[in-house]
Amino acid sequence: MYIPKLEYKHIRPAAIAAAGLFLCFSTLFFLPVDIPHKITIPLTVLFIGSLWLCPWQMSAALLFSALGDYMGSCGNFLWQMGFFAIGHVFYVIYFLARHRHISVNGANGLPYRKWYIPAVATGAALLLIFVLCRIVPQAFAKGGTVIGTGTGIYSCLICLMLVGALLQRKPIFAAGAILFVFSDFMLAWNKFISPIPYRDYIVLVPYFMAQLLMFAGSVGKGFGKELWHDIGIYRKRT
């Protein structure tokens, strides 16, 4: 499918408009308004905007996140987790391609300190070990083999996404990934360990902000601080 590329002068207004609509519909979720599957609307807006503004990997990640939201609104936790897992795979693909391009081409970015990569790897490993030892056994106990196995696989994928985001030399991706991990950790704790007060706010506010930061970091110059040609992984429009 041919998707025309926005002219440079239209990138910033389009991105701000998409982000504004996303924030409006995110706020709408917390209001007592009866709209079927209203949690799916914010990510659907970002996905549509990303088709003209973001690399295809980011669009795919946002699409599967929207599908995960839909399954969550239907009460199907297994499919919700499955779609989000696929979304994280696309985040990882994007981060790997972006990191490779930066490494090969020496693109501008925050330099690594010697301790940074070992610290990132250690932190992600400790987080994963904690989840596998504390939350996943409860997922097996309360949800059965399929849910328990799925939770373990999902935990590995989101930790891999976190590592990829932290290696981007771009704080907006790091902040987005950390918020995403926090949101999913709270969701899992609430479901398998013990109820969390104000669950919707504690889980969904960080989640919405995480997705917005991911989107913002991958659009063109003026919003995500990148030119289209800076990252050589954008969709070919032929």
CYANA upper distance limits for C-alpha pairs under 8 A (distance plus 0.5 A):
  2 TYR  CA    237 ARG  CA      6.38
  2 TYR  CA    238 THR  CA      6.91
  3 ILE  CA     51 LEU  CA      7.95
  3 ILE  CA     52 TRP  CA      7.38
  3 ILE  CA    237 ARG  CA      6.89
  4 PRO  CA     52 TRP  CA      7.71
  4 PRO  CA    237 ARG  CA      7.59
  5 LYS  CA     52 TRP  CA      6.76
  5 LYS  CA    237 ARG  CA      8.19
  6 LEU  CA     10 HIS  CA      6.59
  6 LEU  CA     11 ILE  CA      6.71
  6 LEU  CA     52 TRP  CA      7.07
  6 LEU  CA     53 LEU  CA      8.01
  7 GLU  CA     11 ILE  CA      7.14
  8 TYR  CA     12 ARG  CA      8.37
  8 TYR  CA    220 GLY  CA      8.39
  8 TYR  CA    221 LYS  CA      8.48
  9 LYS  CA     13 PRO  CA      8.39
 10 HIS  CA     14 ALA  CA      6.54
 11 ILE  CA     15 ALA  CA      6.56
 11 ILE  CA     53 LEU  CA      7.41
 11 ILE  CA    219 VAL  CA      8.35
 11 ILE  CA    220 GLY  CA      6.72
 11 ILE  CA    221 LYS  CA      8.03
 11 ILE  CA    222 GLY  CA      8.09
 12 ARG  CA     16 ILE  CA      6.61
 12 ARG  CA    220 GLY  CA      7.86
 12 ARG  CA    221 LYS  CA      7.82
 12 ARG  CA    222 GLY  CA      6.01
 12 ARG  CA    223 PHE  CA      6.31
 13 PRO  CA     17 ALA  CA      6.53
 14 ALA  CA     18 ALA  CA      6.67
 14 ALA  CA     49 GLY  CA      8.11
 14 ALA  CA     53 LEU  CA      8.48
 15 ALA  CA     19 ALA  CA      6.61
 15 ALA  CA     49 GLY  CA      7.72
 15 ALA  CA     53 LEU  CA      7.58
 15 ALA  CA    216 ALA  CA      8.13
 15 ALA  CA    219 VAL  CA      7.82
 15 ALA  CA    223 PHE  CA      7.49
 16 ILE  CA     20 GLY  CA      6.45
 16 ILE  CA    223 PHE  CA      8.16
 17 ALA  CA     21 LEU  CA      6.69
 18 ALA  CA     22 PHE  CA      6.59
 18 ALA  CA     45 VAL  CA      7.18
 18 ALA  CA     46 LEU  CA      6.71
 18 ALA  CA     49 GLY  CA      6.34
 19 ALA  CA     23 LEU  CA      6.69
 19 ALA  CA     46 LEU  CA      7.69
 19 ALA  CA    212 LEU  CA      7.50
 20 GLY  CA     24 CYS  CA      6.73
 21 LEU  CA     25 PHE  CA      6.67
 21 LEU  CA     42 PRO  CA      8.06
 21 LEU  CA     45 VAL  CA      7.58
 22 PHE  CA     26 SER  CA      6.47
 22 PHE  CA     42 PRO  CA      5.28
 22 PHE  CA     43 LEU  CA      7.68
 22 PHE  CA     45 VAL  CA      6.58
 22 PHE  CA     46 LEU  CA      6.97
 22 PHE  CA    212 LEU  CA      8.41
 23 LEU  CA     27 THR  CA      6.64
 23 LEU  CA     42 PRO  CA      7.84
 24 CYS  CA     28 LEU  CA      6.73
 25 PHE  CA     29 PHE  CA      6.95
 25 PHE  CA     41 ILE  CA      7.00
 25 PHE  CA     42 PRO  CA      5.81
 26 SER  CA     30 PHE  CA      7.93
 26 SER  CA     39 ILE  CA      8.06
 26 SER  CA     41 ILE  CA      8.43
 26 SER  CA     42 PRO  CA      6.12
 26 SER  CA    208 PHE  CA      7.49
 27 THR  CA     31 LEU  CA      7.46
 28 LEU  CA     33 VAL  CA      7.88
 29 PHE  CA     33 VAL  CA      8.17
 29 PHE  CA     38 LYS  CA      6.71
 29 PHE  CA     39 ILE  CA      6.53
 37 HIS  CA     41 ILE  CA      8.18
 37 HIS  CA     70 TYR  CA      6.89
 37 HIS  CA     73 SER  CA      6.19
 37 HIS  CA     74 CYS  CA      8.26
 39 ILE  CA     69 ASP  CA      6.82
 39 ILE  CA     70 TYR  CA      7.73
 39 ILE  CA     73 SER  CA      7.56
 40 THR  CA     44 THR  CA      6.71
 40 THR  CA     66 ALA  CA      6.04
 40 THR  CA     67 LEU  CA      7.99
 40 THR  CA     69 ASP  CA      5.86
 40 THR  CA     70 TYR  CA      5.99
 40 THR  CA     73 SER  CA      8.47
 41 ILE  CA     45 VAL  CA      6.74
 41 ILE  CA     66 ALA  CA      8.33
 42 PRO  CA     46 LEU  CA      7.01
 43 LEU  CA     47 PHE  CA      6.50
 43 LEU  CA     62 LEU  CA      6.93
 43 LEU  CA     63 LEU  CA      7.96
 43 LEU  CA     65 SER  CA      7.47
 43 LEU  CA     66 ALA  CA      5.64
 43 LEU  CA    211 GLN  CA      8.33
 44 THR  CA     48 ILE  CA      6.71
 44 THR  CA     62 LEU  CA      8.16
 44 THR  CA     63 LEU  CA      7.51
 44 THR  CA     66 ALA  CA      6.30
 45 VAL  CA     49 GLY  CA      6.79
 46 LEU  CA     50 SER  CA      6.46
 46 LEU  CA     62 LEU  CA      7.54
 46 LEU  CA    212 LEU  CA      8.31
 46 LEU  CA    215 PHE  CA      7.84
 47 PHE  CA     51 LEU  CA      7.10
 47 PHE  CA     59 SER  CA      6.15
 47 PHE  CA     60 ALA  CA      8.42
 47 PHE  CA     62 LEU  CA      5.78
 47 PHE  CA     63 LEU  CA      6.20
 47 PHE  CA     66 ALA  CA      8.45
 48 ILE  CA     52 TRP  CA      8.29
 49 GLY  CA     53 LEU  CA      6.79
 50 SER  CA     54 CYS  CA      5.24
 50 SER  CA     55 PRO  CA      8.07
 50 SER  CA     58 MET  CA      7.83
 50 SER  CA     59 SER  CA      5.95
 50 SER  CA    215 PHE  CA      7.83
 50 SER  CA    219 VAL  CA      8.31
 51 LEU  CA     55 PRO  CA      8.27
 51 LEU  CA     56 TRP  CA      7.73
 51 LEU  CA     59 SER  CA      6.61
 53 LEU  CA    218 SER  CA      8.40
 53 LEU  CA    219 VAL  CA      5.72
 53 LEU  CA    220 GLY  CA      7.17
 54 CYS  CA     58 MET  CA      6.71
 54 CYS  CA     59 SER  CA      7.03
 54 CYS  CA    215 PHE  CA      7.88
 54 CYS  CA    218 SER  CA      6.14
 54 CYS  CA    219 VAL  CA      5.49
 54 CYS  CA    220 GLY  CA      8.05
 54 CYS  CA    234 TYR  CA      7.96
 55 PRO  CA     59 SER  CA      7.03
 55 PRO  CA    218 SER  CA      7.65
 55 PRO  CA    219 VAL  CA      8.39
 55 PRO  CA    233 ILE  CA      7.25
 55 PRO  CA    234 TYR  CA      5.09
 55 PRO  CA    235 ARG  CA      6.25
 56 TRP  CA     60 ALA  CA      6.63
 56 TRP  CA    234 TYR  CA      7.07
 56 TRP  CA    235 ARG  CA      6.11
 57 GLN  CA     61 ALA  CA      6.74
 57 GLN  CA     90 PHE  CA      5.91
 57 GLN  CA     91 TYR  CA      7.20
 57 GLN  CA     93 ILE  CA      7.43
 57 GLN  CA     94 TYR  CA      6.03
 58 MET  CA     62 LEU  CA      6.71
 58 MET  CA     90 PHE  CA      7.36
 58 MET  CA     91 TYR  CA      6.95
 58 MET  CA     94 TYR  CA      7.30
 58 MET  CA    215 PHE  CA      7.80
 58 MET  CA    218 SER  CA      8.01
 59 SER  CA     63 LEU  CA      6.61
 60 ALA  CA     64 PHE  CA      6.74
 60 ALA  CA     87 GLY  CA      7.29
 60 ALA  CA     90 PHE  CA      6.96
 61 ALA  CA     65 SER  CA      6.64
 61 ALA  CA     86 ILE  CA      7.88
 61 ALA  CA     87 GLY  CA      4.56
 61 ALA  CA     88 HIS  CA      7.03
 61 ALA  CA     89 VAL  CA      8.20
 61 ALA  CA     90 PHE  CA      5.76
 61 ALA  CA     91 TYR  CA      6.46
 62 LEU  CA     66 ALA  CA      6.68
 62 LEU  CA     87 GLY  CA      7.30
 62 LEU  CA    211 GLN  CA      8.28
 63 LEU  CA     67 LEU  CA      6.85
 63 LEU  CA     87 GLY  CA      8.03
 64 PHE  CA     68 GLY  CA      6.55
 64 PHE  CA     83 PHE  CA      5.83
 64 PHE  CA     84 PHE  CA      6.57
 64 PHE  CA     86 ILE  CA      7.08
 64 PHE  CA     87 GLY  CA      5.54
 65 SER  CA     69 ASP  CA      6.71
 65 SER  CA     83 PHE  CA      7.00
 65 SER  CA     84 PHE  CA      5.81
 65 SER  CA     87 GLY  CA      6.34
 66 ALA  CA     70 TYR  CA      6.77
 67 LEU  CA     71 MET  CA      6.79
 67 LEU  CA     80 GLN  CA      7.89
 67 LEU  CA     83 PHE  CA      6.79
 67 LEU  CA     84 PHE  CA      8.42
 68 GLY  CA     72 GLY  CA      6.61
 68 GLY  CA     79 TRP  CA      7.43
 68 GLY  CA     80 GLN  CA      4.71
 68 GLY  CA     81 MET  CA      7.18
 68 GLY  CA     82 GLY  CA      7.92
 68 GLY  CA     83 PHE  CA      5.41
 68 GLY  CA     84 PHE  CA      5.96
 69 ASP  CA     73 SER  CA      6.69
 69 ASP  CA     80 GLN  CA      7.08
 70 TYR  CA     74 CYS  CA      6.90
 70 TYR  CA     80 GLN  CA      8.00
 71 MET  CA     75 GLY  CA      6.83
 71 MET  CA     76 ASN  CA      5.82
 71 MET  CA     77 PHE  CA      7.47
 71 MET  CA     79 TRP  CA      6.59
 71 MET  CA     80 GLN  CA      5.36
 72 GLY  CA     76 ASN  CA      6.11
 72 GLY  CA     77 PHE  CA      6.41
 72 GLY  CA     79 TRP  CA      8.40
 72 GLY  CA     80 GLN  CA      5.76
 76 ASN  CA     80 GLN  CA      6.62
 77 PHE  CA     81 MET  CA      6.53
 78 LEU  CA     82 GLY  CA      6.62
 78 LEU  CA    147 ILE  CA      6.98
 78 LEU  CA    150 GLY  CA      8.10
 79 TRP  CA     83 PHE  CA      6.56
 80 GLN  CA     84 PHE  CA      6.83
 81 MET  CA     85 ALA  CA      6.53
 81 MET  CA    150 GLY  CA      7.99
 81 MET  CA    151 THR  CA      8.20
 81 MET  CA    154 TYR  CA      7.70
 82 GLY  CA     86 ILE  CA      6.92
 82 GLY  CA    150 GLY  CA      8.09
 82 GLY  CA    154 TYR  CA      8.37
 83 PHE  CA     87 GLY  CA      6.75
 84 PHE  CA     88 HIS  CA      6.71
 85 ALA  CA     89 VAL  CA      6.90
 85 ALA  CA    154 TYR  CA      6.15
 85 ALA  CA    157 LEU  CA      7.18
 85 ALA  CA    158 ILE  CA      8.11
 86 ILE  CA     90 PHE  CA      7.09
 87 GLY  CA     91 TYR  CA      6.88
 88 HIS  CA     92 VAL  CA      6.60
 88 HIS  CA    157 LEU  CA      6.87
 88 HIS  CA    158 ILE  CA      6.79
 88 HIS  CA    161 MET  CA      6.74
 89 VAL  CA     93 ILE  CA      6.74
 89 VAL  CA    157 LEU  CA      7.45
 89 VAL  CA    161 MET  CA      8.16
 90 PHE  CA     94 TYR  CA      6.64
 91 TYR  CA     95 PHE  CA      6.65
 91 TYR  CA    161 MET  CA      6.89
 92 VAL  CA     96 LEU  CA      6.51
 92 VAL  CA    160 LEU  CA      7.53
 92 VAL  CA    161 MET  CA      5.69
 92 VAL  CA    164 GLY  CA      6.69
 93 ILE  CA     97 ALA  CA      6.68
 94 TYR  CA     98 ARG  CA      6.53
 95 PHE  CA     99 HIS  CA      6.39
 95 PHE  CA    161 MET  CA      8.42
 95 PHE  CA    164 GLY  CA      5.93
 95 PHE  CA    165 ALA  CA      6.83
 95 PHE  CA    168 GLN  CA      7.51
 96 LEU  CA    100 ARG  CA      6.56
 96 LEU  CA    164 GLY  CA      7.13
 97 ALA  CA    101 HIS  CA      6.69
 97 ALA  CA    233 ILE  CA      7.38
 98 ARG  CA    102 ILE  CA      6.72
 98 ARG  CA    168 GLN  CA      7.94
 98 ARG  CA    231 ILE  CA      7.03
 98 ARG  CA    232 GLY  CA      8.40
 98 ARG  CA    233 ILE  CA      7.70
 99 HIS  CA    103 SER  CA      6.59
 99 HIS  CA    167 LEU  CA      7.66
 99 HIS  CA    168 GLN  CA      6.43
100 ARG  CA    104 VAL  CA      6.55
101 HIS  CA    105 ASN  CA      6.34
101 HIS  CA    106 GLY  CA      8.36
101 HIS  CA    107 ALA  CA      8.21
101 HIS  CA    231 ILE  CA      7.16
101 HIS  CA    232 GLY  CA      7.37
102 ILE  CA    106 GLY  CA      5.79
102 ILE  CA    107 ALA  CA      5.37
102 ILE  CA    108 ASN  CA      8.17
102 ILE  CA    231 ILE  CA      8.30
103 SER  CA    107 ALA  CA      7.79
107 ALA  CA    230 ASP  CA      7.98
109 GLY  CA    169 ARG  CA      5.71
109 GLY  CA    170 LYS  CA      7.25
110 LEU  CA    169 ARG  CA      5.28
110 LEU  CA    170 LYS  CA      7.33
111 PRO  CA    169 ARG  CA      7.24
112 TYR  CA    116 TYR  CA      6.59
112 TYR  CA    117 ILE  CA      8.03
112 TYR  CA    169 ARG  CA      8.10
113 ARG  CA    117 ILE  CA      8.43
115 TRP  CA    119 ALA  CA      6.53
116 TYR  CA    120 VAL  CA      6.64
117 ILE  CA    121 ALA  CA      6.66
117 ILE  CA    167 LEU  CA      8.13
118 PRO  CA    122 THR  CA      6.46
119 ALA  CA    123 GLY  CA      6.46
120 VAL  CA    124 ALA  CA      6.63
120 VAL  CA    163 VAL  CA      7.00
120 VAL  CA    166 LEU  CA      7.69
121 ALA  CA    125 ALA  CA      6.56
121 ALA  CA    163 VAL  CA      7.46
122 THR  CA    126 LEU  CA      6.61
123 GLY  CA    127 LEU  CA      6.68
124 ALA  CA    128 LEU  CA      6.61
124 ALA  CA    159 CYS  CA      6.40
124 ALA  CA    160 LEU  CA      8.38
124 ALA  CA    162 LEU  CA      7.93
124 ALA  CA    163 VAL  CA      7.31
125 ALA  CA    129 ILE  CA      6.58
125 ALA  CA    159 CYS  CA      8.42
126 LEU  CA    130 PHE  CA      6.65
127 LEU  CA    131 VAL  CA      6.77
127 LEU  CA    159 CYS  CA      8.28
128 LEU  CA    132 LEU  CA      6.53
128 LEU  CA    155 SER  CA      7.17
128 LEU  CA    156 CYS  CA      7.28
128 LEU  CA    159 CYS  CA      7.19
129 ILE  CA    133 CYS  CA      6.49
130 PHE  CA    134 ARG  CA      6.24
130 PHE  CA    135 ILE  CA      8.16
131 VAL  CA    135 ILE  CA      5.53
131 VAL  CA    136 VAL  CA      6.73
131 VAL  CA    155 SER  CA      7.74
132 LEU  CA    136 VAL  CA      5.51
132 LEU  CA    137 PRO  CA      7.63
132 LEU  CA    152 GLY  CA      6.97
132 LEU  CA    155 SER  CA      8.27
133 CYS  CA    137 PRO  CA      7.07
134 ARG  CA    138 GLN  CA      7.62
135 ILE  CA    139 ALA  CA      6.79
135 ILE  CA    188 ALA  CA      7.71
135 ILE  CA    189 TRP  CA      7.47
135 ILE  CA    192 PHE  CA      7.19
135 ILE  CA    193 ILE  CA      7.51
136 VAL  CA    140 PHE  CA      6.83
136 VAL  CA    148 GLY  CA      6.33
136 VAL  CA    149 THR  CA      8.40
136 VAL  CA    151 THR  CA      6.74
136 VAL  CA    152 GLY  CA      6.50
137 PRO  CA    141 ALA  CA      6.73
137 PRO  CA    148 GLY  CA      7.51
138 GLN  CA    142 LYS  CA      6.44
138 GLN  CA    143 GLY  CA      8.43
138 GLN  CA    148 GLY  CA      8.23
138 GLN  CA    192 PHE  CA      6.22
138 GLN  CA    193 ILE  CA      7.42
139 ALA  CA    143 GLY  CA      5.79
139 ALA  CA    144 GLY  CA      7.44
139 ALA  CA    147 ILE  CA      6.80
139 ALA  CA    148 GLY  CA      5.13
139 ALA  CA    151 THR  CA      7.50
139 ALA  CA    192 PHE  CA      6.34
140 PHE  CA    144 GLY  CA      5.18
140 PHE  CA    145 THR  CA      5.95
140 PHE  CA    146 VAL  CA      8.30
140 PHE  CA    147 ILE  CA      6.98
140 PHE  CA    148 GLY  CA      4.58
140 PHE  CA    149 THR  CA      7.86
141 ALA  CA    148 GLY  CA      8.24
142 LYS  CA    192 PHE  CA      7.44
143 GLY  CA    147 ILE  CA      5.72
143 GLY  CA    148 GLY  CA      6.89
144 GLY  CA    148 GLY  CA      6.49
145 THR  CA    149 THR  CA      6.39
146 VAL  CA    150 GLY  CA      6.47
147 ILE  CA    151 THR  CA      6.48
148 GLY  CA    152 GLY  CA      6.83
149 THR  CA    153 ILE  CA      6.81
150 GLY  CA    154 TYR  CA      6.47
151 THR  CA    155 SER  CA      6.51
152 GLY  CA    156 CYS  CA      6.97
153 ILE  CA    157 LEU  CA      6.90
154 TYR  CA    158 ILE  CA      6.68
155 SER  CA    159 CYS  CA      6.70
156 CYS  CA    160 LEU  CA      6.69
157 LEU  CA    161 MET  CA      6.66
158 ILE  CA    162 LEU  CA      6.62
158 ILE  CA    181 VAL  CA      7.42
159 CYS  CA    163 VAL  CA      6.81
159 CYS  CA    181 VAL  CA      8.27
160 LEU  CA    164 GLY  CA      6.74
161 MET  CA    165 ALA  CA      6.65
161 MET  CA    177 ALA  CA      7.75
162 LEU  CA    166 LEU  CA      6.67
162 LEU  CA    174 ALA  CA      7.96
162 LEU  CA    177 ALA  CA      5.87
162 LEU  CA    178 ILE  CA      7.35
162 LEU  CA    181 VAL  CA      7.99
163 VAL  CA    167 LEU  CA      6.84
164 GLY  CA    168 GLN  CA      7.29
165 ALA  CA    173 PHE  CA      5.85
165 ALA  CA    174 ALA  CA      5.73
165 ALA  CA    177 ALA  CA      6.72
166 LEU  CA    170 LYS  CA      8.22
166 LEU  CA    171 PRO  CA      8.29
166 LEU  CA    173 PHE  CA      7.49
166 LEU  CA    174 ALA  CA      5.36
166 LEU  CA    177 ALA  CA      8.30
168 GLN  CA    173 PHE  CA      7.65
168 GLN  CA    174 ALA  CA      8.22
170 LYS  CA    174 ALA  CA      7.23
171 PRO  CA    175 ALA  CA      6.52
172 ILE  CA    176 GLY  CA      6.64
172 ILE  CA    213 LEU  CA      6.46
172 ILE  CA    214 MET  CA      7.69
172 ILE  CA    216 ALA  CA      8.44
172 ILE  CA    217 GLY  CA      6.51
173 PHE  CA    177 ALA  CA      6.59
173 PHE  CA    213 LEU  CA      7.09
173 PHE  CA    214 MET  CA      6.29
173 PHE  CA    217 GLY  CA      6.84
174 ALA  CA    178 ILE  CA      6.66
175 ALA  CA    179 LEU  CA      6.69
175 ALA  CA    210 ALA  CA      7.75
175 ALA  CA    213 LEU  CA      7.93
176 GLY  CA    180 PHE  CA      6.64
176 GLY  CA    209 MET  CA      7.51
176 GLY  CA    210 ALA  CA      4.53
176 GLY  CA    211 GLN  CA      7.17
176 GLY  CA    212 LEU  CA      8.23
176 GLY  CA    213 LEU  CA      5.71
176 GLY  CA    214 MET  CA      6.29
177 ALA  CA    181 VAL  CA      6.66
177 ALA  CA    210 ALA  CA      6.90
177 ALA  CA    214 MET  CA      8.33
178 ILE  CA    182 PHE  CA      6.63
178 ILE  CA    210 ALA  CA      8.27
179 LEU  CA    183 SER  CA      6.58
179 LEU  CA    206 PRO  CA      5.71
179 LEU  CA    207 TYR  CA      6.91
179 LEU  CA    209 MET  CA      7.81
179 LEU  CA    210 ALA  CA      5.83
180 PHE  CA    184 ASP  CA      6.76
180 PHE  CA    206 PRO  CA      7.07
180 PHE  CA    207 TYR  CA      5.90
180 PHE  CA    210 ALA  CA      5.86
180 PHE  CA    211 GLN  CA      8.15
181 VAL  CA    185 PHE  CA      6.44
182 PHE  CA    186 MET  CA      6.68
182 PHE  CA    203 VAL  CA      8.36
182 PHE  CA    206 PRO  CA      7.81
183 SER  CA    187 LEU  CA      6.70
183 SER  CA    202 ILE  CA      7.60
183 SER  CA    203 VAL  CA      5.14
183 SER  CA    204 LEU  CA      7.26
183 SER  CA    206 PRO  CA      6.23
183 SER  CA    207 TYR  CA      6.04
184 ASP  CA    188 ALA  CA      6.58
184 ASP  CA    203 VAL  CA      7.56
184 ASP  CA    207 TYR  CA      8.43
185 PHE  CA    189 TRP  CA      6.55
186 MET  CA    190 ASN  CA      6.51
186 MET  CA    196 ILE  CA      8.21
186 MET  CA    202 ILE  CA      7.81
186 MET  CA    203 VAL  CA      6.53
187 LEU  CA    191 LYS  CA      6.70
187 LEU  CA    199 ARG  CA      8.34
187 LEU  CA    203 VAL  CA      6.54
188 ALA  CA    192 PHE  CA      6.37
188 ALA  CA    193 ILE  CA      8.05
189 TRP  CA    193 ILE  CA      5.43
189 TRP  CA    194 SER  CA      6.71
189 TRP  CA    195 PRO  CA      7.96
189 TRP  CA    196 ILE  CA      8.27
190 ASN  CA    194 SER  CA      5.63
190 ASN  CA    195 PRO  CA      5.02
190 ASN  CA    196 ILE  CA      5.89
190 ASN  CA    199 ARG  CA      8.10
191 LYS  CA    195 PRO  CA      7.45
195 PRO  CA    199 ARG  CA      8.34
198 TYR  CA    202 ILE  CA      6.71
199 ARG  CA    203 VAL  CA      6.34
200 ASP  CA    204 LEU  CA      6.02
200 ASP  CA    205 VAL  CA      8.18
201 TYR  CA    205 VAL  CA      5.87
202 ILE  CA    206 PRO  CA      7.40
203 VAL  CA    207 TYR  CA      6.85
204 LEU  CA    208 PHE  CA      6.44
205 VAL  CA    209 MET  CA      6.74
206 PRO  CA    210 ALA  CA      6.43
207 TYR  CA    211 GLN  CA      6.85
208 PHE  CA    212 LEU  CA      6.77
209 MET  CA    213 LEU  CA      6.63
210 ALA  CA    214 MET  CA      6.76
211 GLN  CA    215 PHE  CA      6.69
212 LEU  CA    216 ALA  CA      6.51
213 LEU  CA    217 GLY  CA      6.49
214 MET  CA    218 SER  CA      7.10
215 PHE  CA    219 VAL  CA      7.17
216 ALA  CA    223 PHE  CA      6.87
216 ALA  CA    224 GLY  CA      5.73
217 GLY  CA    223 PHE  CA      8.09
217 GLY  CA    224 GLY  CA      4.98
217 GLY  CA    225 LYS  CA      8.11
218 SER  CA    224 GLY  CA      6.42
218 SER  CA    226 GLU  CA      8.22
219 VAL  CA    223 PHE  CA      7.13
219 VAL  CA    224 GLY  CA      5.75
219 VAL  CA    225 LYS  CA      8.47
219 VAL  CA    226 GLU  CA      7.60
220 GLY  CA    224 GLY  CA      6.29
220 GLY  CA    225 LYS  CA      7.13
220 GLY  CA    226 GLU  CA      5.66
220 GLY  CA    227 LEU  CA      5.76
220 GLY  CA    228 TRP  CA      6.14
221 LYS  CA    225 LYS  CA      4.91
221 LYS  CA    226 GLU  CA      4.72
221 LYS  CA    227 LEU  CA      5.25
221 LYS  CA    228 TRP  CA      7.80
222 GLY  CA    226 GLU  CA      7.89
226 GLU  CA    230 ASP  CA      6.83
226 GLU  CA    231 ILE  CA      8.45
227 LEU  CA    231 ILE  CA      8.15
228 TRP  CA    234 TYR  CA      8.20
